[in-house]
Amino acid sequence: MIDFRKIMQQNDTIRKDFSAIILAAGNSSRMGFPKLALKYSDSQTFIEHITNEYDRFGCADIIVVVNAENHEYLNKHKILFNDKIKLVINEHPKWHRFYSLKTGVNSLCKKTKVFVHNVDNPFVNQDTLDLLIKHSENADYISPEFKGRGGHPILLSEKIVSDLLLVKENQIHLKEFLSHYPKKKVKVVDKNVLVNINTLVDYRKYFNWIE
């Protein structure tokens, strides 16, 4: 007989091993419209799809870092999330990704490995996430690689998460900060790890079927 309680306990344990921070605090100036609110499908926006996929993968925490305007947009248009998703406002979006990441890390319930996902890439591949997790003991900074090019999401160790909480500076370039840690490039078959949707031209390239 299948012990469903034991399976649920195992799933809860797995959920405690990693979290996700979605960086969505940019001004979307080239797009002219909040990227997080772009339609992924008839029923989901980018941010809804991304958070749902990380929730489905089993993340303990899912933090969405937004700017004040995007937060207001989500409220105005009644884009709702389940209680596992936490919206956090970056009060200084001009300080860019490093500060957004710090803001997200400060909102984690506990220090875990963290996927860092940019909202301008709405594609989340469960197999890729699983592959990054499997290599998470080999380095502090895990990056997917498709045909020699690095992509996203990246996976950061508990050590990097802990160190971020100690950094007093707010405007360090994220790549410069991460360059001090051992990095592992993981080859993947998903070309979408390279996607960056910054303009309407980019958007229509992938979503030309959505009116």
C-alpha positions as CSV (number, residue, x, y, z in Angstrom):
1,M,0.0,0.0,0.0
2,I,1.3,3.4,-0.9
3,D,2.1,5.6,2.1
4,F,1.0,9.0,0.8
5,R,1.9,10.8,4.1
6,K,5.5,9.6,3.7
7,I,5.6,10.9,0.1
8,M,4.2,14.3,1.2
9,Q,6.8,14.5,3.9
10,Q,9.6,13.7,1.4
11,N,8.2,16.4,-0.9
12,D,8.2,19.0,1.9
13,T,11.8,18.1,2.7
14,I,12.8,18.6,-1.0
15,R,11.0,22.0,-1.0
16,K,13.3,23.2,1.8
17,D,16.5,22.7,-0.3
18,F,16.1,25.6,-2.8
19,S,14.2,28.8,-3.5
20,A,13.7,31.2,-6.4
21,I,14.1,34.9,-6.8
22,I,12.5,36.5,-9.9
23,L,14.0,39.8,-10.9
24,A,11.3,42.1,-12.2
25,A,12.2,45.6,-11.0
26,G,13.3,47.0,-14.3
27,N,11.5,49.9,-15.9
28,S,11.0,48.1,-19.2
29,S,11.8,51.4,-21.1
30,R,12.6,49.7,-24.4
31,M,9.4,47.6,-24.2
32,G,7.2,50.5,-23.1
33,F,5.1,48.1,-21.1
34,P,5.8,46.1,-17.9
35,K,7.5,42.9,-19.0
36,L,6.1,40.9,-16.1
37,A,2.6,41.7,-17.5
38,L,3.2,40.5,-21.0
39,K,1.0,37.7,-22.1
40,Y,2.5,34.2,-22.0
41,S,-0.7,32.6,-23.0
42,D,-4.4,33.5,-23.1
43,S,-4.6,32.8,-19.4
44,Q,-1.2,33.8,-18.0
45,T,1.2,36.7,-17.9
46,F,5.0,36.2,-17.9
47,I,5.2,36.5,-14.1
48,E,2.2,34.2,-13.5
49,H,3.8,31.5,-15.7
50,I,7.3,31.8,-14.2
51,T,6.1,31.7,-10.6
52,N,3.8,28.8,-11.3
53,E,6.6,26.8,-12.8
54,Y,8.9,27.4,-9.9
55,D,6.1,26.5,-7.5
56,R,5.5,23.3,-9.5
57,F,9.3,22.5,-9.3
58,G,9.0,22.6,-5.5
59,C,10.8,25.8,-4.4
60,A,10.5,26.6,-0.7
61,D,10.3,30.3,-1.2
62,I,9.4,32.2,-4.4
63,I,10.3,35.9,-4.2
64,V,9.3,38.4,-6.9
65,V,11.2,41.7,-6.8
66,V,9.3,44.5,-8.5
67,N,9.5,48.3,-8.6
68,A,6.7,50.4,-7.1
69,E,5.0,51.1,-10.5
70,N,4.9,47.4,-11.4
71,H,3.6,46.5,-7.9
72,E,0.8,49.1,-8.5
73,Y,0.1,47.6,-11.9
74,L,-0.3,44.1,-10.5
75,N,-2.7,45.4,-7.9
76,K,-4.7,47.5,-10.3
77,H,-5.1,44.6,-12.8
78,K,-5.8,42.1,-10.0
79,I,-3.0,39.8,-11.0
80,L,-3.0,37.5,-8.0
81,F,-0.6,34.9,-6.7
82,N,-0.9,32.0,-4.3
83,D,0.3,32.4,-0.7
84,K,3.7,30.8,-1.5
85,I,4.6,33.8,-3.7
86,K,6.0,36.9,-2.0
87,L,6.1,40.3,-3.8
88,V,8.9,42.6,-2.6
89,I,9.4,46.2,-3.8
90,N,12.8,47.4,-4.8
91,E,12.7,51.0,-3.8
92,H,15.8,51.8,-5.9
93,P,15.3,50.1,-9.2
94,K,18.1,52.3,-10.8
95,W,20.6,50.4,-8.7
96,H,20.0,47.4,-11.0
97,R,20.2,43.7,-10.6
98,F,22.6,43.4,-7.6
99,Y,20.4,45.4,-5.4
100,S,17.3,43.6,-6.6
101,L,19.0,40.3,-5.7
102,K,19.9,41.6,-2.3
103,T,16.4,42.8,-1.8
104,G,15.1,39.3,-2.7
105,V,17.6,37.5,-0.5
106,N,16.6,39.6,2.5
107,S,13.0,38.4,2.1
108,L,13.9,34.7,2.1
109,C,12.4,32.7,5.1
110,K,15.7,30.8,5.3
111,K,19.0,30.6,3.6
112,T,18.8,28.0,0.7
113,K,20.2,27.5,-2.7
114,V,18.5,30.1,-4.9
115,F,17.5,30.2,-8.6
116,V,17.8,33.7,-10.0
117,H,15.5,34.2,-12.9
118,N,15.0,37.3,-15.0
119,V,11.4,38.2,-15.9
120,D,12.5,39.0,-19.5
121,N,12.9,35.3,-20.0
122,P,9.5,33.7,-19.5
123,F,10.6,30.1,-20.3
124,V,11.1,27.8,-17.4
125,N,12.3,24.3,-18.2
126,Q,11.8,21.7,-15.4
127,D,14.5,19.4,-16.8
128,T,17.0,22.3,-16.8
129,L,16.2,23.3,-13.2
130,D,16.7,19.7,-12.2
131,L,20.0,19.5,-14.0
132,L,21.3,22.6,-12.3
133,I,20.3,21.2,-8.9
134,K,22.1,18.0,-9.6
135,H,25.3,20.0,-10.1
136,S,24.8,22.3,-7.2
137,E,27.4,20.6,-5.0
138,N,30.1,21.2,-7.6
139,A,30.4,25.0,-7.3
140,D,28.8,28.0,-5.7
141,Y,27.6,29.5,-9.0
142,I,25.8,27.2,-11.5
143,S,25.0,28.5,-15.0
144,P,23.3,26.7,-17.9
145,E,25.2,26.7,-21.2
146,F,23.8,26.2,-24.6
147,K,26.3,25.8,-27.5
148,G,29.0,27.6,-25.6
149,R,26.8,30.5,-24.5
150,G,25.8,31.1,-20.9
151,G,22.2,31.7,-20.0
152,H,19.6,31.8,-17.2
153,P,18.4,30.9,-14.7
154,I,21.5,30.7,-12.6
155,L,21.7,28.8,-9.3
156,L,23.5,30.3,-6.3
157,S,24.7,28.4,-3.2
158,E,23.8,29.0,0.4
159,K,27.3,30.6,0.8
160,I,26.6,33.2,-1.8
161,V,23.2,33.9,-0.3
162,S,24.8,34.3,3.2
163,D,27.5,36.6,1.8
164,L,24.9,38.8,0.0
165,L,23.3,39.5,3.4
166,L,26.6,40.8,4.7
167,V,27.5,43.1,1.7
168,K,26.9,46.8,2.6
169,E,27.4,48.1,-0.9
170,N,24.3,48.3,-3.1
171,Q,25.6,49.1,-6.6
172,I,28.1,46.4,-7.3
173,H,27.9,44.8,-10.8
174,L,26.4,41.4,-10.2
175,K,28.8,39.6,-12.6
176,E,31.7,41.2,-10.8
177,F,30.4,40.0,-7.4
178,L,29.8,36.5,-8.7
179,S,33.3,36.3,-10.3
180,H,34.8,35.7,-6.9
181,Y,33.1,32.3,-6.5
182,P,33.7,28.9,-8.1
183,K,31.5,28.6,-11.2
184,K,30.2,25.5,-12.9
185,K,28.8,25.7,-16.5
186,V,26.2,23.0,-17.2
187,K,25.5,22.1,-20.8
188,V,21.8,22.0,-21.5
189,V,19.7,21.2,-24.6
190,D,17.2,24.0,-24.0
191,K,18.1,26.9,-26.3
192,N,15.5,29.1,-24.4
193,V,18.1,29.7,-21.6
194,L,19.5,32.3,-23.9
195,V,16.3,34.3,-24.4
196,N,16.1,38.0,-23.4
197,I,12.9,39.8,-24.4
198,N,13.5,43.5,-24.2
199,T,11.5,44.9,-27.1
200,L,8.2,44.3,-28.9
201,V,10.2,42.9,-31.8
202,D,11.7,40.3,-29.4
203,Y,8.3,39.5,-28.0
204,R,6.7,38.9,-31.3
205,K,9.5,36.6,-32.3
206,Y,8.4,34.1,-29.6
207,F,4.7,35.1,-29.2
208,N,3.5,36.2,-32.6
209,W,0.3,34.1,-32.2
210,I,-0.9,36.3,-29.3
211,E,-2.9,39.3,-30.3
